[in-house]
Amino acid sequence: MPGSLRPALAPATLLLGLGLVAGGSASAQSLTPTEEAIARYVDEHTEEAIAFLERVVNINSGTMNHAGVRETGRAFEAELAALGFDVRWIDMPAEVNRAGHLFAEVDGGAGPRVLLIGHLDTVFEENSPFQRFERDGPVATGPGVEDMKGGNVVVLLALRALHSVGALDDARIVVAFTGDEEKPGHPLEIARADLIDAGRRSDVALGFEGGVDGTTTATVARRGSSGWTLRVTGERGHSSQVFGEKYGAGAIFETARILADFYDEVRGEEYLTFNPGIILGGTDVSFDEADSGGSAFGKTNVIAQTVVVDGGLRFISGDQEERTRAAMRRVVERHLPKTSADISFEDGYPAMPPNDGNLELLGVLDQLSRDLGLGPVEAVDPARRGAADISFVASHVDGLDGLGLAGEGSHTIEELVDLSSLPIVAKRAALLIHRLTKAESAR
């Protein structure tokens, strides 16, 4: 774990107060009879969970297939209701243009409330050629099999195991499966309002996106993601007069200067990246932000008048994001002769910064994994993680992510999971939830 991931923050009072901090090297703790029963249940019902995974993967739930997202939600609704959860579907208003979210809750005690986060949608819309679950021994492929219907099934199997021993009776758990993680609706203030509210009411958040490096890691920090758009104008004129006093440098040279200065002056901080994803320039430009595309017309003998650049920004904290935006603005404020430019920023996913509480949760997970005989769990480098829904609650609650199935190829037609990872991560999830919700009696 790099030193930069261990900022000097206040300890997680919840975990410390309940004596749950394992610290990674804490003394061994044997499983209780209840925990052994939970682990046995997972082993005995893994194939049932895989069958359910096949069922939901075969429902197309591309983000914009609202009916498919809703159908996937109904499949999980029935399972969660059977476990005693109070289940509700939250429709989104027309302006958000998304299917909605599935929330389920049990509130049977006075202990810590644990928030479990997943999502129902995938990147594969109805026109994708990648539509069906296929299994070859321990390997399964299919749209969303890892990202993240597999993670949702981990949640379900863990909760079934807890239910089998009566461990949900006095637990406080919120399940939040969003319907638009892959392409969030806007405004985000509405699209993520219910998730943020659940985070504020919870003591711990656990995210079930797929893991990195198999089952050996968990995520204590994720980079945030936001957008930026650069618009540049110049004086149109005959190319023979470019660089002259009347017409100056033109929009394309000014854009090249800005992007080069971004690279030279803004780049360099750990975990910071900014990428110009599309650029259109010429005499006339048409850019459709919603479709991330457009057209440009220009001639080699005409000085370019207009350029549009659309890009993305990744950051490890809100401070880093704001610092970077300020640095980019300073670059844009300088101009080559007879040009002008402005840059605008669009908020997206916030960062999930590393903090002591997240690291202490990792210690709890690491300890119970060792107790199960499954070996240690380490923190994954946040540079290897993209944005996720858990980031929206990271400012309100300590959390861990990457607790889902081991796999690879997410967002591609090569997406697959290792089904042998299911009992491993489901046992860990079940015992982590159990020890957190039953913290006072866990030791």
LUMNUVO-596228 format. One line per 5 residues: number of its first residue (from 1); for each residue z, y, x of C-alpha. Coordinates in steps of 0.1 Angstrom, whole numbers, plus 2048, in hexadecimal, padded with zeros to 3 digits. Layout:
<sites>
NUM) Z:Y:X | ...
</sites>
This chain:
<sites>
1) 800:800:800 | 7F5:821:811 | 811:839:816 | 7FE:853:801 | 805:83C:7E3
6) 82A:840:7E6 | 831:864:7DC | 856:870:7DC | 85C:86E:7B7 | 87C:867:7A3
11) 883:842:79E | 87A:831:77D | 89B:835:76B | 892:81B:751 | 88C:7FF:76A
16) 8A9:809:781 | 8C1:80D:765 | 8B9:7EA:758 | 8BB:7DA:77A | 897:7CE:778
21) 889:7DC:799 | 87F:7BF:7AE | 871:7D3:7CB | 859:7B8:7D5 | 871:7A6:7EC
26) 88F:7A2:7D4 | 8A1:781:7D4 | 892:765:7C0 | 89A:762:79B | 895:741:78A
31) 885:73F:768 | 89B:73C:74A | 895:71F:732 | 885:739:71A | 86E:744:735
36) 865:721:73E | 85C:71B:719 | 846:73A:719 | 833:72E:738 | 82F:70B:728
41) 820:71A:709 | 806:72D:71D | 7FB:70D:72F | 7FA:6F9:70E | 7E6:713:6FB
46) 7CD:721:715 | 7AF:70E:706 | 7B7:71D:6E4 | 7B7:740:6F4 | 795:739:705
51) 786:72E:6E4 | 792:74F:6D5 | 783:762:6F2 | 762:751:6EB | 764:75B:6C7
56) 76A:780:6CE | 752:783:6EB | 737:776:6D3 | 73D:794:6BD | 728:7B1:6CA
61) 73F:7CF:6CE | 72C:7E8:6E2 | 73D:809:6DE | 724:817:6C6 | 722:7F7:6B1
66) 73E:803:69B | 73C:7E5:684 | 73F:7CD:6A1 | 75C:7DF:6B0 | 76D:7DE:68E
71) 766:7B9:68A | 774:7B2:6AC | 793:7C5:6A2 | 797:7B1:682 | 797:791:697
76) 7B5:79E:6AB | 7C5:7AD:68D | 7C9:78B:67C | 7D8:77C:69C | 7F1:798:6A1
81) 7FB:799:67D | 803:774:67F | 81B:77B:69B | 82E:794:685 | 81E:7B4:691
86) 819:7D2:67A | 7F4:7D6:67E | 7DF:7F5:676 | 7BC:800:67C | 7B8:825:685
91) 796:833:67A | 787:850:68D | 77A:86F:67C | 754:874:67A | 754:88E:697
96) 761:874:6AF | 746:85B:6A4 | 759:83B:6AF | 765:81C:69C | 78A:822:6A1
101) 7A7:810:6B0 | 7BE:7F2:6AA | 7E3:7F7:6AD | 7FE:7DE:6A6 | 824:7E1:6AA
106) 844:7CE:6A8 | 865:7E2:6A9 | 881:7C9:6A7 | 89B:7D6:6BF | 8A9:7F2:6D4
111) 89B:7E8:6F6 | 87E:7F7:709 | 85D:7FB:6F7 | 840:7EC:709 | 81C:7F9:703
116) 800:7E0:708 | 7DD:7EF:70C | 7BB:7E0:708 | 79A:7E9:6F8 | 782:7D9:6E0
121) 761:7E8:6EA | 749:7DE:705 | 72C:7EF:717 | 713:7D6:708 | 704:7E4:6E8
126) 6F0:7D1:6CE | 6CF:7D5:6E2 | 6DE:7C5:701 | 6D0:7A3:70C | 6F3:799:716
131) 703:78D:6F6 | 713:76A:6F8 | 731:758:707 | 727:73C:71F | 73E:725:731
136) 738:710:74F | 759:6FF:759 | 772:719:763 | 759:736:762 | 74F:748:742
141) 735:764:73F | 72F:77B:722 | 730:79F:717 | 753:7AD:71C | 761:78B:727
146) 774:79D:742 | 771:7C2:737 | 784:7BD:723 | 786:7A4:707 | 794:78C:721
151) 7B1:7A4:727 | 7B7:7A7:701 | 7B9:781:6FF | 7D3:782:71C | 7E8:799:706
156) 7E4:782:6E8 | 7ED:762:6FB | 80B:773:70B | 817:77F:6E9 | 811:75D:6D9
161) 827:74E:6F5 | 843:767:6EE | 841:760:6C9 | 844:73B:6CE | 867:73F:6DC
166) 872:75B:6C4 | 870:776:6DF | 85E:78E:6C9 | 879:78F:6AF | 88D:7AC:6C0
171) 871:7BA:6D6 | 861:7DC:6D5 | 83C:7D9:6DD | 81D:7EE:6D5 | 7FB:7DF:6D8
176) 7DF:7F9:6DC | 7BB:7ED:6DC | 7A4:80B:6DC | 781:809:6CF | 76F:820:6E7
181) 77C:81C:70A | 759:817:719 | 74B:837:708 | 768:84C:6FB | 763:861:6DD
186) 768:886:6DE | 77C:89B:6DB | 794:885:6F0 | 7B1:897:6E0 | 7A9:884:6C0
191) 79A:864:6CF | 7B9:85D:6E4 | 7D4:86E:6CF | 7E3:84D:6C2 | 7E3:83D:6E4
196) 7F5:85B:6F4 | 80E:85B:6D7 | 815:837:6DE | 81A:83E:703 | 833:85A:6FB
201) 847:842:6E6 | 847:826:700 | 85B:81E:71F | 840:809:732 | 81A:806:72F
206) 807:7E7:739 | 7E1:7E7:73B | 7CC:7C7:73A | 7AC:7D1:74B | 7A0:7B6:762
211) 7B1:7B2:784 | 7A3:7B8:7A7 | 7A1:79C:7C1 | 7A9:781:7A8 | 7CD:77E:79C
216) 7DE:78C:7BC | 7DF:7B1:7B2 | 7EA:7CA:798 | 7E1:7EF:793 | 7FB:809:799
221) 7E2:826:79A | 7C0:82E:78C | 7A9:84B:793 | 7A0:862:777 | 77D:86B:76D
226) 76E:88C:761 | 74C:89D:760 | 73C:8BB:76F | 71B:8CD:768 | 70A:8E5:780
231) 6EF:8FD:773 | 6DB:911:78C | 6C1:92C:787 | 6A9:93E:79E | 68C:956:79C
236) 66B:947:792 | 64E:952:7A7 | 631:947:7BD | 63D:92E:7D8 | 62C:943:7F3
241) 648:95C:7ED | 666:945:7EF | 682:951:806 | 675:975:802 | 688:993:7F5
246) 678:992:7D2 | 67D:96E:7C9 | 697:960:7E1 | 69F:93B:7E6 | 698:92C:7C4
251) 6AE:916:7AF | 6A7:8F5:7C1 | 6B1:903:7E4 | 6D1:911:7D5 | 6D9:8F0:7C5
256) 6D3:8DE:7E6 | 6EB:8F7:7F7 | 706:8F2:7DD | 704:8CC:7DE | 704:8CC:804
261) 722:8E3:805 | 734:8CC:7EC | 72E:8AF:805 | 739:8C3:823 | 756:8D7:815
266) 764:8C5:7F7 | 761:8A1:801 | 77C:890:815 | 79C:88C:802 | 7A8:868:7FD
271) 79E:85A:7DB | 788:878:7D3 | 763:873:7CA | 74A:888:7B8 | 727:87C:7B1
276) 708:88F:7A5 | 6FA:875:78D | 6DA:887:781 | 6C7:8A6:78C | 6AA:8B7:77B
281) 699:8D5:78A | 679:8E9:787 | 669:905:773 | 675:8F7:752 | 691:8DE:74D
286) 69D:8CC:72E | 6BE:8B9:731 | 6CF:8A5:716 | 6F3:8A1:71F | 6FB:887:704
291) 6DF:870:711 | 6E4:878:736 | 6BE:87F:739 | 6A3:898:736 | 683:8A5:745
296) 677:8BF:75F | 657:8D0:765 | 64D:8E3:785 | 631:8E9:79D | 631:8EA:7C3
301) 623:90D:7C3 | 63E:91B:7AB | 662:923:7B6 | 67A:90E:7A2 | 68C:922:787
306) 6A5:909:779 | 6BA:8EB:784 | 6D4:8D7:772 | 6EB:8BE:783 | 702:8A7:770
311) 71E:895:783 | 73F:883:782 | 760:888:794 | 77A:86E:79D | 79E:878:7A7
316) 7C0:868:7AC | 7D5:884:79C | 7D1:8A3:786 | 7D9:8B9:7A4 | 7BD:8A9:7B8
321) 7A5:8AF:79B | 7AE:8D3:797 | 7AD:8D9:7BD | 78A:8CA:7BE | 77E:8DE:7A1
326) 789:8FE:7B1 | 778:8F4:7D2 | 758:8ED:7C0 | 759:90E:7AE | 75D:920:7CF
331) 73E:910:7DC | 72A:918:7BD | 735:93D:7BE | 721:942:7DE | 6FC:947:7D8
336) 6DC:947:7EB | 6C6:966:7E5 | 6BA:96C:7C1 | 6CC:94D:7B3 | 6EA:947:79D
341) 6FE:929:793 | 71B:91E:77E | 72E:8FD:77C | 741:8F0:75E | 75A:8D3:75B
346) 760:8BB:73F | 782:8A9:73D | 780:883:73B | 799:868:745 | 7B8:875:756
351) 7C5:864:775 | 7E0:84A:776 | 7F2:857:796 | 808:840:7AA | 82D:845:7A5
356) 84E:833:7AD | 851:825:78A | 82F:814:78B | 838:805:7AD | 859:7F8:79F
361) 847:7E8:782 | 831:7D7:79C | 850:7CA:7AC | 85B:7BB:78B | 839:7AA:787
366) 839:79E:7AB | 85C:78F:7A7 | 854:77C:787 | 833:770:795 | 846:761:7B2
371) 860:752:799 | 842:741:788 | 837:733:7A9 | 817:748:7A7 | 81B:75C:7C7
376) 81E:781:7CD | 80C:79E:7BC | 801:7BC:7D0 | 7F5:7DF:7C6 | 7CF:7E3:7C6
381) 7C0:802:7D8 | 7B9:81B:7BC | 797:823:7CD | 78C:802:7BE | 795:80B:79B
386) 783:820:781 | 792:833:764 | 7A3:821:747 | 7B6:828:727 | 7D8:823:738
391) 7D2:844:74A | 7D6:857:729 | 7FB:84D:728 | 802:84E:74D | 812:870:74B
396) 82B:863:731 | 834:840:73C | 835:82A:75B | 81B:80E:75A | 806:7F3:76A
401) 7E2:7EA:764 | 7CA:7CF:770 | 7DE:7B3:75F | 7C0:7A2:74F | 7A9:785:759
406) 79A:781:77B | 775:787:77B | 758:79B:787 | 738:7AC:77D | 746:7C2:761
411) 72D:7D9:751 | 710:7C2:75D | 6FF:7A4:74E | 710:790:76A | 733:796:75B
416) 749:777:75E | 76D:76C:75F | 780:750:770 | 790:73E:752 | 7A9:72D:769
421) 7B9:750:76E | 7C2:752:749 | 7E2:73D:74A | 7ED:74F:76A | 7EA:772:75D
426) 7F6:769:73A | 816:75A:747 | 81C:779:75C | 815:790:73F | 82C:77C:728
431) 849:77C:740 | 844:7A0:749 | 845:7AB:725 | 863:794:71F | 877:7A1:73D
436) 86F:7C5:734 | 878:7C2:70F | 896:7AB:716 | 89F:7BE:735 | 8C5:7BE:72F
441) 8C6:798:72E | 8AB:791:747 | 8C3:78B:764
</sites>
